[in-house]
C-alpha cells in the first residue's frame, strides 16, 4: 500500500521531549513504513532539539509551536483521518480544547497520567469530547472520577500500555565495579521523587554504598540536602544522560522510591531497569505495585524502613539478587515490549476509522472563545476548582481572603500543586496574561 492510500493519524502533543517524546518517537520510527496508517506530529509548544534531530533522521513529519497558529492546527485536524491527542494537564492543550471548536473529526485522547493526584486529574468533559479515551495503565480505572463516570462514557475507554520499548537495554550486561551502587534514573524533583529520598539513602548503613542519580530537571534543593546531611561524597548527581546502558551496567540495585502523590503511569525508567535485569526496590504506590511483583520481579515496600531493609538484604544476599534479576528481566522484555503496544494501537485505529467524523466542542462548565484563562484552569482540575471559582466570584475582600485560605490548603497538600509546571496555577500563569491567575500566584507565592 502506498503512502497516498494510507489513512493519516495526526498526533497532537503539548510538547515533545522527555518520556512521552521517547515513547512516541520510538513508536513512529518502528511503524513509519508499515501498515495502513501514516503519522504526523503537531506540538502545541516546543519540540526539543533531540526530538527534532530524531524526527529529521527518521523522516517523520513534525511541526511545533502551533499554539500561535490555531488555524493551521485546525486545518490539520480537518485533513486527518484520525486525531490522537496525547493528553495531560498542560495549559496550552487545555486552552485549545476548552476554547476552540473542531471541525468533523475522529478524536482519541491518550492519557499520560494516572489520574489519582491533582492537578493531574480526569474531568468528565474529556470523555464527552473524545470518541475513544485511552489509559496508559489499567490502574486509572480505580480513580474516583472514573468510578463516578456514566456508563456511556466508560464504554469509550481502552487501555494501551505506554512504552518506548526494551530492546535498547536488553543487551546491557553488568560490568565489574567497586562498591555497591544504588541507581536512580528519572525526575529529580520532589513532585515525583519521595520527599524522604535523601533521608532513606542516609539510613543505608553500607559503607561501600554509593547513590548514582541520573535525570532532570535537577532540583537544587535535593543536591543541597545531600550536602547538608553529610552525604555529598556518597552521591553522584549525573544530570540528564544519554548512555543509560553504561549506568544500568554498574547499578547493583535500582532504588526508585517515588512520592505517594506522584502522577506517573508506566514509568519508562523502571521498565528499562527491569529489562536490564537491575532489581528494583519501589514504594507500594499503585503504579509501581502494578509493575513490580513483590519478591518475584523486585520489591515493593510500604515505608522508609522497609525500603532500607530491602536494599540491605539485596546487598547481603547476592544469590537472591541474581535470582530476582533473571525473573525481572524475562518478565519486562515480554510485558513491556514495543511490539505489543504497536499491535494494540493498530486495533484501536482499525476500530475508530469506521466511526463517522463529528464536530467537537468542549462541554464543561466553561467553553468557547470568550472563556478566560482562569476559567480554563478551573476546567482542568474538576472538583478541585471550587475554591478557585469562589475566588473568581468573590464580591468583597472577606470572600476573597476566605477563598485564598482554601486555595492555600490545596496548594500545600502536595508538591505537584507547588510546581512551576505540571498543571499548577503557577504553570498556567506562566503562559497566559490573566489578572486572576496572576493574583492567586502572587498571593500564594512559592
Secondary structure, DSSP 8 states (H G I E B T S, - for coil): --GGGSEEEEEEES-B-HHHHHHHHHHHHHHTTSSSEEEEEEESS-B-HHHHHHHHHHT-EEE--GGG-HHHHHHHHHH-SEEEEEESS-HHHHHHHHH-EEEEE-EEEEE-S-SSBTTB---HHHHHH-SEEEESSGGGGGSHHHHTS-HHHHTTEEE------SHHHHT------SSEEEEEES--STTTB-TTHHHHHHT---TTEEEEEE-SS--HHHHHHHHHTT-GGGEEEEES-S-HHHHHTT-SEEEE-B-TT---SS-HHHHHHHHTT--EEEE--HHHHHHS-BTTTEEEESSHHHHHHHHHHHHH-HHHHHHHHHHHHHHHHHHT-HHHHHHHHHHHHHHHTTS--EEEE--SSS-STT--HHHHHHHHTGGGGHHHHHHHH--SHHHHHHHHHHHHHHHTT-TTTT-SSTT-HHHHHHH---HHHHHHHHHT--
